[in-house]
Amino acid sequence: MRTSITTCLWALACTFTSASSPAGEPPLTFGRVASLELEAALAKKPSIYLKLDLARQVLEIKARGMVLDKVPVKACQGAARQAFYVKPQPMELRLPVLWEVVTGPGDTDREVIAPATLRPARRGDEEEEEPTPIPKGTPTPTPTPKPETPSRYRVELAGNVVLWVTDRLPAASLWDRFRQAVREGWAHVFRGEEPPQEPPGVVLLVDTEDARRLHHLFRQGMQLLVVAEGS
C-alpha cells in the first residue's frame, strides 16, 4: 500500500487592503487584527503556546506574548495522504487559524519505573527483611537504553487536521511512485484492500534537531496559532 504525500492547494483568506499603521510596524490588515485578537486571548493564560508564521517561515514558542524560542521552518505546505488513483482534494486554509493538539506524538507514552529488587509485601506485624546481598561476580543487568527522540512524527489537531513534523520529505522519484502505484493497484484489485485514509493536513519541514526539540511540546491541549503576518 502506498502512503504518499500529495501537495494540495491552499486558499488563504486574509488578503485585504491595509490600513495605516505606525512606522516600522507590519500593515494593519483585517487578517492581522484577527491574529492579534487570537493571540491576545492566548497571552492572558500562563501556559505556553506555539505560533507558526507562514510568511516569515518561523515557528515561535511563546508565553504571555513573549518569544521564548523560535525554530526556522524550511518548508510548509498543505498535503493529503492518499492512493495514486484518488483525485487530490484542494485544502482550503483560512488564516489566521487556531488549532488545538488532540493527540501528540508522546501522549500515549508511559514511563515505567521498576524497583531495583522485587520482594514480597509484608503481612501484619512482620518485620521487613534486609535485602539479600548480591554475590560477587554476579553480572550487572544492562539497562534498556532510552529510545531516541524521533525527528518525524504525526500530530492530530482539532478539526480533523493532521500536522506532520519531519526533517526530510519522502522520496518522490518517478520510479518510486511507479512501483508504489503498481503494488497498491494489485492490492486493490485482487485483495480488495483500500488505501489508508488520512484527513488533510500540513507538512512542517525543519532541521533534525529542531524536530526533536519540538517533540515534547506537541501534547494534548497545546495551542497552535497559524498566521501569515510577515515582518
C-alpha positions in Angstrom: 0.0 0.0 0.0 1.3 3.4 -0.8 1.2 6.3 1.6 2.5 9.2 -0.3 2.2 12.9 0.5 0.5 14.8 -2.3 0.7 18.6 -2.4 -2.7 20.3 -2.2 -3.8 23.8 -2.9 -4.1 26.4 -0.1 -6.6 29.2 -0.1 -5.5 32.0 2.2 -8.3 34.2 3.3 -6.5 37.2 4.7 -5.6 39.4 1.8 -7.3 42.8 2.4 -6.4 46.4 1.8 -4.1 47.5 4.6 -4.9 50.4 6.9 -2.5 53.0 8.2 0.0 51.7 10.9 2.9 53.2 12.8 6.3 53.4 11.0 8.2 50.1 11.2 5.1 48.1 12.0 3.5 45.5 9.7 0.5 46.7 7.7 -2.6 46.6 9.8 -4.9 44.4 7.8 -8.1 42.7 8.8 -6.2 39.4 9.0 -3.5 40.9 11.3 -6.2 42.3 13.6 -7.8 38.8 13.8 -4.3 37.4 14.6 -3.7 39.9 17.3 -7.1 39.1 18.9 -6.5 35.4 18.9 -3.0 35.8 20.4 -4.2 38.3 23.0 -6.6 35.6 24.3 -3.7 33.1 24.4 -1.4 35.6 26.1 -3.9 36.0 29.0 -3.1 32.5 30.2 0.2 31.5 31.7 0.6 28.4 29.5 3.0 28.1 26.6 1.6 28.2 23.0 3.0 27.9 19.5 2.8 30.5 16.7 3.5 29.5 13.1 4.0 32.4 10.8 3.9 31.1 7.2 5.1 34.5 5.7 8.2 34.6 7.8 8.7 30.8 7.8 9.3 30.6 11.5 7.6 28.7 14.4 7.7 30.6 17.7 7.4 29.2 21.2 5.7 31.9 23.3 4.2 32.6 26.7 2.4 35.8 27.8 3.1 37.2 24.3 6.9 36.9 24.8 9.0 34.8 22.4 10.8 32.1 24.4 12.4 30.4 21.4 12.0 30.2 17.7 12.6 27.5 15.1 13.2 28.3 11.4 10.9 26.4 9.0 12.4 25.1 5.8 9.0 24.5 4.1 5.4 24.3 5.0 2.6 23.1 2.7 -0.8 21.5 2.6 -0.8 17.8 2.0 -3.0 14.7 1.6 -2.1 11.1 2.2 -4.0 9.0 -0.4 -3.8 6.5 -3.2 -2.4 7.3 -6.6 -5.8 6.8 -8.3 -7.7 9.2 -5.9 -8.0 12.7 -7.2 -6.3 15.2 -4.8 -8.8 17.4 -3.0 -7.8 21.0 -2.5 -7.1 22.0 1.1 -8.6 25.4 2.0 -6.8 27.0 4.9 -8.3 30.3 6.1 -5.8 32.3 8.1 -5.5 33.1 10.9 -6.5 29.8 12.4 -6.1 28.4 16.0 -5.6 24.7 16.3 -5.5 22.6 19.5 -3.5 19.4 19.8 -5.8 16.4 20.3 -3.2 13.7 20.3 0.6 14.4 20.3 3.4 12.0 19.4 4.2 11.3 23.0 0.8 11.4 24.6 0.5 7.6 24.6 3.9 7.0 26.1 4.0 5.8 29.6 7.2 5.9 31.8 7.7 2.7 33.7 9.8 2.9 36.8 10.9 -0.6 38.1 12.4 -1.2 41.5 16.0 -2.5 41.8 14.8 -5.7 43.5 11.5 -7.4 43.9 10.4 -8.6 47.4 7.1 -9.9 48.7 4.9 -7.4 50.6 4.9 -7.6 54.4 1.8 -9.0 56.1 0.6 -8.0 59.5 3.3 -7.3 62.0 6.1 -8.9 60.0 9.3 -7.1 60.2 10.9 -6.0 57.0 13.7 -8.3 55.9 17.0 -7.0 54.9 17.7 -7.4 51.2 19.9 -10.3 50.3 23.3 -9.0 49.2 24.2 -9.7 45.6 27.1 -12.2 45.4 30.3 -11.0 43.9 30.7 -11.9 40.3 27.0 -11.6 39.5 26.6 -9.9 36.1 25.1 -6.5 36.3 21.9 -6.2 34.2 22.3 -3.8 31.3 19.7 -1.1 31.5 17.5 -0.6 28.5 18.7 2.4 26.5 16.2 5.3 26.3 14.8 5.5 22.7 16.0 8.4 20.7 13.5 11.2 20.2 12.1 10.9 16.7 12.6 13.6 14.1 9.4 12.6 12.2 6.1 12.3 13.9 2.3 12.9 13.5 0.2 15.4 15.4 -3.6 15.2 15.5 -5.2 18.6 15.6 -8.8 19.6 16.4 -11.0 20.0 13.3 -9.9 16.7 11.8 -6.5 18.1 10.7 -3.1 16.4 10.8 0.3 18.0 11.3 3.3 16.1 10.0 6.6 17.3 11.5 9.6 16.0 9.6 13.2 16.6 8.9 13.0 15.2 5.3 10.4 14.7 2.7 9.6 11.2 1.4 11.2 10.0 -1.8 9.1 11.1 -4.8 11.1 9.9 -7.8 9.1 8.7 -10.8 10.4 5.1 -10.4 9.5 5.0 -6.7 6.0 6.3 -7.4 5.5 3.8 -10.2 6.5 0.8 -8.0 4.2 2.0 -5.2 1.4 2.5 -7.6 1.7 -1.0 -9.0 1.8 -2.6 -5.5 -1.2 -0.6 -4.4 -3.1 -1.3 -7.6 -2.7 -5.1 -7.3 -3.7 -5.0 -3.6 -6.8 -3.0 -4.5 -7.9 -5.2 -7.5 -7.1 -8.7 -6.2 -7.5 -8.4 -2.4 -9.9 -5.5 -2.2 -7.7 -3.6 0.1 -8.4 0.1 0.4 -5.6 2.6 0.9 -5.3 4.2 4.4 -7.4 7.3 4.6 -5.9 10.3 6.3 -7.5 13.7 6.8 -5.9 16.7 5.1 -3.0 18.2 6.9 0.1 20.3 6.9 3.7 19.2 6.4 6.2 21.1 8.5 9.8 20.6 7.4 12.5 21.6 9.9 16.0 20.6 10.9 16.5 17.2 12.6 17.5 18.7 16.0 14.7 21.2 15.8 12.1 18.5 15.1 13.4 16.6 18.2 13.3 19.8 20.4 9.7 20.4 19.4 8.6 16.8 20.1 7.8 17.3 23.8 5.7 20.5 23.0 3.1 18.8 20.9 1.0 17.4 23.7 -2.7 17.3 24.2 -4.1 20.8 24.8 -1.2 22.7 23.2 -2.5 25.7 21.2 -1.0 26.3 17.7 -1.8 29.7 16.1 -1.1 29.8 12.4 -0.8 33.2 10.7 0.7 34.9 7.6 1.8 38.2 9.0 5.3 38.7 7.5 7.8 41.0 9.0 
